[in-house]
Amino acid sequence: MSTKRTALTGPITLLSLGHACVDVYQGAVAALVPFFVSERSYTYAAASGIVLAVSLLSSVVQPLFGALTDKWAMPWLLPVSTLVGGSGVALAGVSGSYALTLAVVAVSGIGIAAYHPESARMARTASRGSHTAMGWFSLGGNLGFATAPLLVAAVIATGGLRASPLLVVPALAGAALCAAALRAVTALPAVPAATRASGADGGDGGDDPDDCDGRDDWASFMKLTGAIVCRSIVFVGLSAFISLFVRQRTGGGEVSGTAALFVLYLGGAVGTVTGGKLATRYGRLPVVRWSYALAVPAVAGVVLVPGPLLYGCVALTSAGLYVPFSLHVTLAQDYLPRRVGTASGVTLGLAVSIGGVASPLIGAVADATSLRTALAPLIALPALGWFLLRTLNEPEMLDAGPIGQLSPHIHPPHVHPPRTTRV
């Protein structure tokens, strides 16, 4: 048993660490916003346009990469996309040109978009259907987010925006980790065909996608996607402006703003793992619904509560937004068992990144009124997400076994031709 556990946790650990090295750049873009405002005198709308650049391109490109990975296994994307994502952010502070800054950040968005669908597919293969293991994979990304404000502050606060090339270091480490993870996943033993045929792994023994029970449930998938979009707008909006907002509300300096952004991201590291464990006990959908309900008063507290108590509200908001994070991915993959790459690309890409599209609108309202007024509408969005989730049922393909049991459609990538690799 311990040998089997080690065989599974090794690849997941490597994938999780590589995930951290990629998602640090998603967090870094928001962390750079206060420095763009202070050093280059950008308006709120102009600074949020940089967030839009990385988000919009990721929104468009990531589902495309998801569709490609549904047809062909593309493991080489992991190290290559990690380097591309890191290089774009590393060049963001080099030129004073707004257009060039937008361009290099957009390139970073392409790299981040290319990484997630294939990495989610590889992680689901390595996890053998365990929601807890997928939670650890997502934890890596959230830890990357959490460390982004500290990394950016350490580099930019001391050397200014022109020191941004130093931010490429995590990408170099991440590329090496991805290469090691690919070797580890490839070395995993395949689920024996006889075991699958007998249903001992919890499946129905069907190898051909046309023979399996899993059907694509597009109606449920779209409702889930709508909820994730609501979550995304709240998360990206707070990520872009929480640092500046907390400075205003508490009267602190750069440290107070960086601390608030760190709390927002760090709470996600705890929430993601907690979400996987809670889902194993109570089921995924109840946990996701509870999280969205919690986010409503938590976001209200961020916007309305003054003084140091604001940090507690930020932590609660982080929990409400992050507990369902990895559960979104596994639910989407199970609603679309024949299109795992597409499901991953939408839930990790389009639905998440589209929140950045709202950032310029929030920035424009803040320029015209105040940040508090601009952030207030975010309170209603988790409630809308809960409304979309309330009628969803667990995917049919999970009815044959308990939460966390190996899905009948999970096979290592070398068991089937790339066209039929799926969860």
C-alpha positions as CSV (number, residue, x, y, z in Angstrom):
1,M,0.0,0.0,0.0
2,S,2.8,2.5,0.9
3,T,4.6,1.7,-2.3
4,K,1.4,2.4,-4.3
5,R,0.9,5.6,-2.5
6,T,4.4,6.7,-3.1
7,A,4.1,5.9,-6.8
8,L,1.1,8.2,-7.0
9,T,2.2,11.0,-4.8
10,G,5.6,11.4,-6.5
11,P,4.2,12.5,-9.9
12,I,1.5,14.6,-8.2
13,T,4.1,16.4,-6.0
14,L,6.2,17.2,-9.1
15,L,3.1,18.4,-11.0
16,S,2.0,20.5,-8.1
17,L,5.4,22.2,-7.7
18,G,5.5,22.8,-11.5
19,H,2.0,24.2,-11.2
20,A,3.2,26.7,-8.6
21,C,5.9,27.9,-10.9
22,V,3.4,28.6,-13.6
23,D,0.6,30.2,-11.5
24,V,3.0,32.5,-9.8
25,Y,2.9,34.5,-13.0
26,Q,-0.9,34.8,-12.9
27,G,-0.6,36.3,-9.4
28,A,2.4,38.4,-10.5
29,V,0.4,40.4,-13.0
30,A,-2.0,41.6,-10.4
31,A,0.9,42.2,-7.9
32,L,2.6,44.4,-10.5
33,V,-0.4,46.7,-10.8
34,P,0.4,49.0,-7.8
35,F,4.0,49.4,-9.1
36,F,2.7,50.4,-12.6
37,V,0.4,53.0,-10.9
38,S,3.2,54.4,-8.7
39,E,6.2,54.3,-11.1
40,R,4.4,55.0,-14.4
41,S,1.4,57.0,-13.1
42,Y,-1.1,54.7,-14.8
43,T,-4.8,55.3,-14.1
44,Y,-6.8,52.5,-12.5
45,A,-8.3,51.7,-15.9
46,A,-4.9,51.6,-17.6
47,A,-3.4,49.4,-15.0
48,S,-6.4,47.0,-15.1
49,G,-5.9,46.9,-18.9
50,I,-2.7,44.9,-18.2
51,V,-4.7,42.4,-16.2
52,L,-7.2,42.3,-19.1
53,A,-4.4,41.6,-21.6
54,V,-3.3,38.4,-19.9
55,S,-6.8,37.3,-19.0
56,L,-8.4,38.0,-22.4
57,L,-5.8,36.1,-24.4
58,S,-5.9,33.2,-22.0
59,S,-9.7,33.1,-22.2
60,V,-9.6,32.8,-26.0
61,V,-6.6,30.5,-26.4
62,Q,-6.9,28.1,-23.5
63,P,-10.1,26.2,-24.8
64,L,-8.3,25.9,-28.1
65,F,-5.4,24.1,-26.3
66,G,-8.0,22.0,-24.5
67,A,-9.5,20.9,-27.7
68,L,-6.0,20.0,-29.1
69,T,-5.2,17.9,-26.1
70,D,-8.4,16.0,-26.5
71,K,-7.1,14.9,-29.9
72,W,-3.4,14.5,-29.2
73,A,-1.3,14.0,-26.1
74,M,1.0,17.1,-25.9
75,P,3.1,16.6,-22.8
76,W,5.9,18.8,-24.2
77,L,3.6,21.8,-23.7
78,L,4.3,21.7,-20.0
79,P,7.9,22.8,-19.9
80,V,7.6,25.0,-23.0
81,S,4.5,26.9,-21.8
82,T,6.1,27.4,-18.4
83,L,9.1,29.2,-20.0
84,V,6.8,31.3,-22.2
85,G,4.6,32.3,-19.3
86,G,7.5,33.3,-17.2
87,S,9.4,35.2,-19.9
88,G,6.4,37.5,-20.7
89,V,6.1,38.7,-17.1
90,A,9.8,39.0,-16.7
91,L,9.9,41.5,-19.6
92,A,6.9,43.5,-18.4
93,G,9.0,46.1,-16.5
94,V,11.8,46.4,-19.1
95,S,10.1,48.9,-21.5
96,G,8.2,52.0,-20.5
97,S,5.9,51.6,-23.5
98,Y,2.4,50.7,-22.5
99,A,1.8,48.9,-25.8
100,L,4.9,46.7,-25.4
101,T,4.0,46.0,-21.8
102,L,0.6,44.8,-22.9
103,A,2.2,42.7,-25.6
104,V,4.7,40.8,-23.4
105,V,2.0,40.2,-20.7
106,A,-0.3,38.9,-23.5
107,V,2.5,36.5,-24.5
108,S,2.7,35.3,-20.9
109,G,-1.1,34.7,-21.0
110,I,-0.6,32.4,-24.0
111,G,2.0,30.4,-22.1
112,I,-0.3,30.1,-19.1
113,A,-3.2,29.1,-21.3
114,A,-1.2,26.4,-23.0
115,Y,-0.1,24.9,-19.7
116,H,-3.3,24.2,-17.9
117,P,-5.4,21.8,-20.1
118,E,-2.5,19.3,-20.6
119,S,-1.3,19.6,-17.0
120,A,-4.8,19.0,-15.7
121,R,-5.1,15.9,-17.9
122,M,-1.7,14.6,-16.7
123,A,-2.6,15.3,-13.0
124,R,-5.9,13.5,-13.3
125,T,-4.1,10.5,-14.8
126,A,-1.5,10.5,-12.0
127,S,-4.2,11.0,-9.3
128,R,-6.2,7.9,-10.5
129,G,-9.4,9.8,-9.9
130,S,-8.7,10.9,-6.3
131,H,-10.2,14.3,-5.5
132,T,-7.7,14.8,-2.7
133,A,-4.8,14.2,-5.0
134,M,-6.3,16.7,-7.5
135,G,-6.6,19.1,-4.6
136,W,-2.9,18.8,-4.0
137,F,-2.3,19.5,-7.6
138,S,-4.4,22.6,-7.4
139,L,-2.7,23.6,-4.2
140,G,0.5,24.0,-6.1
141,G,-1.1,26.6,-8.3
142,N,-2.6,28.4,-5.4
143,L,0.7,28.5,-3.6
144,G,2.2,30.1,-6.7
145,F,-0.5,32.7,-6.6
146,A,0.2,33.3,-2.8
147,T,3.9,33.8,-3.2
148,A,3.5,36.1,-6.2
149,P,3.0,39.3,-4.1
150,L,6.0,38.4,-2.0
151,L,8.2,37.6,-5.0
152,V,7.2,40.8,-6.9
153,A,7.6,43.0,-3.8
154,A,11.1,41.5,-3.1
155,V,12.2,42.1,-6.7
156,I,10.4,45.3,-7.7
157,A,10.3,47.2,-4.4
158,T,14.1,46.9,-4.3
159,G,15.1,47.2,-7.9
160,G,12.1,48.9,-9.5
161,L,10.3,47.7,-12.6
162,R,13.5,47.4,-14.5
163,A,14.5,44.5,-12.2
164,S,11.6,42.4,-13.6
165,P,13.9,40.1,-15.6
166,L,14.7,38.4,-12.3
167,L,11.1,37.1,-12.2
168,V,12.1,34.5,-14.8
169,V,13.7,32.3,-12.2
170,P,10.5,30.4,-11.2
171,A,9.9,29.6,-14.9
172,L,13.4,28.0,-15.2
173,A,12.7,25.9,-12.1
174,G,9.2,25.0,-13.3
175,A,10.4,23.8,-16.7
176,A,12.8,21.4,-15.0
177,L,10.1,20.2,-12.6
178,C,7.7,19.6,-15.5
179,A,10.2,17.5,-17.3
180,A,10.7,15.4,-14.2
181,A,7.0,15.1,-13.7
182,L,6.4,13.8,-17.3
183,R,9.0,11.1,-16.7
184,A,7.3,10.1,-13.5
185,V,3.8,10.0,-15.0
186,T,5.0,7.9,-17.9
187,A,6.6,5.4,-15.5
188,L,3.3,4.8,-13.7
189,P,1.9,1.3,-14.2
190,A,-1.1,1.0,-16.4
191,V,-4.4,-0.2,-15.0
192,P,-4.5,-3.9,-16.2
193,A,-7.0,-4.5,-18.9
194,A,-8.3,-7.6,-17.0
195,T,-8.9,-5.4,-14.0
196,R,-10.9,-2.9,-16.0
197,A,-12.8,-5.6,-17.8
198,S,-13.9,-7.2,-14.5
199,G,-14.9,-3.8,-13.1
200,A,-12.5,-4.2,-10.1
201,D,-11.4,-0.6,-10.5
202,G,-14.9,0.7,-10.2
203,G,-15.4,0.8,-14.0
204,D,-17.5,-0.9,-16.5
205,G,-14.6,-2.4,-18.5
206,G,-15.3,-0.3,-21.6
207,D,-12.2,1.0,-23.4
208,D,-13.9,2.5,-26.4
209,P,-15.5,5.9,-25.8
210,D,-18.5,4.8,-27.8
211,D,-19.0,1.8,-25.4
212,C,-18.6,3.7,-22.1
213,D,-21.4,5.0,-19.9
214,G,-20.0,8.5,-19.6
215,R,-22.1,10.9,-21.7
216,D,-21.3,14.6,-22.2
217,D,-23.8,16.6,-20.1
218,W,-23.5,20.0,-21.7
219,A,-26.4,21.6,-19.8
220,S,-24.8,20.9,-16.4
221,F,-21.4,21.9,-17.7
222,M,-22.7,25.3,-18.9
223,K,-24.4,26.0,-15.5
224,L,-21.1,25.1,-13.8
225,T,-19.2,27.3,-16.2
226,G,-21.6,30.2,-15.4
227,A,-20.9,29.8,-11.7
228,I,-17.1,29.8,-12.3
229,V,-17.4,33.0,-14.3
230,C,-19.1,34.7,-11.3
231,R,-16.4,33.4,-9.1
232,S,-13.7,34.6,-11.5
233,I,-15.0,38.1,-11.7
234,V,-14.9,38.4,-8.0
235,F,-11.5,36.9,-7.7
236,V,-9.8,38.8,-10.5
237,G,-11.5,42.1,-9.4
238,L,-10.2,41.7,-5.9
239,S,-6.8,40.5,-7.0
240,A,-6.3,43.6,-9.2
241,F,-7.5,46.2,-6.7
242,I,-7.3,44.7,-3.1
243,S,-3.8,46.0,-2.6
244,L,-4.7,49.6,-3.5
245,F,-8.1,49.4,-1.7
246,V,-6.6,48.2,1.6
247,R,-4.0,50.9,1.5
248,Q,-6.8,53.4,1.4
249,R,-9.0,51.7,4.0
250,T,-6.3,51.1,6.6
251,G,-4.0,54.1,5.9
252,G,-1.1,51.7,5.6
253,G,1.6,51.7,3.0
254,E,2.8,49.2,0.4
255,V,3.2,46.5,3.1
256,S,-0.5,46.6,4.1
257,G,-1.6,46.2,0.5
258,T,0.9,43.4,-0.2
259,A,-0.2,41.6,3.0
260,A,-3.9,41.8,1.9
261,L,-3.1,40.3,-1.5
262,F,-0.9,37.6,0.2
263,V,-3.8,36.7,2.5
264,L,-6.2,36.5,-0.4
265,Y,-3.9,34.1,-2.2
266,L,-2.6,32.1,0.8
267,G,-6.1,31.3,2.0
268,G,-6.6,29.5,-1.3
269,A,-3.7,27.2,-0.5
270,V,-5.6,25.9,2.6
271,G,-9.0,26.1,0.9
272,T,-8.1,23.9,-2.0
273,V,-6.8,21.0,0.0
274,T,-9.7,21.4,2.4
275,G,-12.1,21.3,-0.5
276,G,-10.9,17.9,-1.6
277,K,-11.2,16.4,1.9
278,L,-14.6,17.9,2.4
279,A,-15.8,16.6,-0.9
280,T,-14.7,13.1,0.0
281,R,-16.9,13.2,3.1
282,Y,-19.9,15.3,2.0
283,G,-19.8,15.2,-1.8
284,R,-18.6,17.8,-4.3
285,L,-21.7,19.8,-5.0
286,P,-22.8,20.4,-1.4
287,V,-19.2,21.7,-0.7
288,V,-19.2,23.9,-3.8
289,R,-22.6,25.4,-2.9
290,W,-21.6,26.1,0.7
291,S,-18.5,27.8,-0.5
292,Y,-20.4,30.2,-2.8
293,A,-22.9,30.9,0.0
294,L,-20.0,31.8,2.4
295,A,-18.4,34.1,-0.2
296,V,-21.4,36.5,-0.2
297,P,-21.0,37.9,3.4
298,A,-17.2,37.5,3.1
299,V,-17.0,39.8,0.0
300,A,-19.4,42.2,1.7
301,G,-17.1,42.4,4.6
302,V,-14.1,43.2,2.4
303,V,-16.0,46.1,0.8
304,L,-17.7,47.4,4.0
305,V,-15.7,46.5,7.1
306,P,-13.1,49.1,8.1
307,G,-9.7,48.8,9.8
308,P,-7.7,45.6,10.6
309,L,-10.9,43.4,10.6
310,L,-10.7,43.8,6.8
311,Y,-8.0,41.2,6.8
312,G,-10.2,38.6,8.4
313,C,-12.9,39.2,5.7
314,V,-10.2,38.8,3.0
315,A,-9.3,35.4,4.5
316,L,-13.0,34.3,4.6
317,T,-13.4,35.5,1.0
318,S,-10.3,33.5,0.0
319,A,-11.8,30.3,1.6
320,G,-15.1,30.8,-0.1
321,L,-13.5,31.3,-3.5
322,Y,-10.8,28.6,-3.2
323,V,-12.5,25.6,-1.5
324,P,-14.4,24.7,-4.7
325,F,-11.4,25.4,-7.0
326,S,-10.2,21.8,-7.7
327,L,-13.8,20.5,-7.4
328,H,-14.8,22.7,-10.4
329,V,-12.2,20.9,-12.5
330,T,-13.2,17.4,-11.6
331,L,-16.9,18.2,-11.9
332,A,-16.3,19.7,-15.4
333,Q,-14.2,16.7,-16.5
334,D,-16.9,14.3,-15.3
335,Y,-19.7,16.3,-17.0
336,L,-17.7,16.0,-20.2
337,P,-16.0,12.6,-19.9
338,R,-15.2,12.5,-23.6
339,R,-13.7,16.0,-23.8
340,V,-11.4,16.2,-20.8
341,G,-9.1,18.8,-22.4
342,T,-12.0,21.0,-23.4
343,A,-13.5,20.8,-19.9
344,S,-10.1,21.6,-18.3
345,G,-9.5,24.4,-20.8
346,V,-12.8,26.1,-20.1
347,T,-12.8,25.7,-16.3
348,L,-9.2,26.5,-15.8
349,G,-9.0,29.0,-18.6
350,L,-12.0,30.6,-20.2
351,A,-14.3,30.7,-17.2
352,V,-11.4,31.8,-14.9
353,S,-9.6,34.2,-17.1
354,I,-12.8,35.9,-18.3
355,G,-12.9,37.6,-14.9
356,G,-10.1,39.8,-16.2
357,V,-12.5,41.2,-18.8
358,A,-14.4,42.9,-16.1
359,S,-11.3,44.5,-14.6
360,P,-11.2,47.6,-16.9
361,L,-14.9,48.2,-16.1
362,I,-14.1,48.1,-12.4
363,G,-11.1,50.4,-12.9
364,A,-13.2,52.9,-15.0
365,V,-15.9,53.0,-12.2
366,A,-13.1,53.5,-9.6
367,D,-11.6,56.4,-11.6
368,A,-15.1,58.0,-11.9
369,T,-16.2,57.4,-8.3
370,S,-14.1,55.3,-5.8
371,L,-12.7,51.9,-5.4
372,R,-15.3,51.0,-2.7
373,T,-18.1,51.9,-5.1
374,A,-16.5,49.9,-7.9
375,L,-16.0,46.8,-5.8
376,A,-19.5,46.8,-4.2
377,P,-21.2,44.9,-7.1
378,L,-18.9,42.0,-6.6
379,I,-21.0,41.1,-3.5
380,A,-23.9,39.8,-5.6
381,L,-21.9,37.5,-7.9
382,P,-21.3,34.6,-5.5
383,A,-25.1,34.6,-4.9
384,L,-25.7,34.3,-8.6
385,G,-23.2,31.5,-8.8
386,W,-25.0,29.6,-6.0
387,F,-28.2,30.0,-7.9
388,L,-26.7,28.4,-11.0
389,L,-25.3,25.5,-8.9
390,R,-28.4,24.7,-6.9
391,T,-30.0,22.4,-9.6
392,L,-26.9,20.5,-10.5
393,N,-26.5,16.8,-9.8
394,E,-23.4,14.7,-9.5
395,P,-22.2,13.4,-12.9
396,E,-23.8,10.1,-13.8
397,M,-20.4,8.5,-14.3
398,L,-19.7,8.7,-10.6
399,D,-22.8,6.8,-9.6
400,A,-21.0,3.4,-9.7
401,G,-18.6,4.3,-6.8
402,P,-18.0,6.6,-3.9
403,I,-16.4,10.0,-4.2
404,G,-12.7,9.6,-4.8
405,Q,-13.0,6.1,-6.4
406,L,-11.2,5.5,-9.7
407,S,-13.5,6.6,-12.5
408,P,-14.0,4.0,-15.2
409,H,-12.7,6.4,-17.8
410,I,-9.4,7.2,-16.2
411,H,-6.5,5.4,-17.9
412,P,-2.8,6.4,-18.2
413,P,-2.1,8.2,-21.4
414,H,-0.2,5.2,-22.9
415,V,-3.1,2.8,-22.5
416,H,-5.2,4.5,-25.3
417,P,-4.3,6.4,-28.5
418,P,-4.2,10.1,-27.8
419,R,-7.6,10.6,-29.4
420,T,-9.3,8.7,-26.7
421,T,-7.3,9.8,-23.7
422,R,-10.0,10.9,-21.2
423,V,-11.2,10.9,-17.7
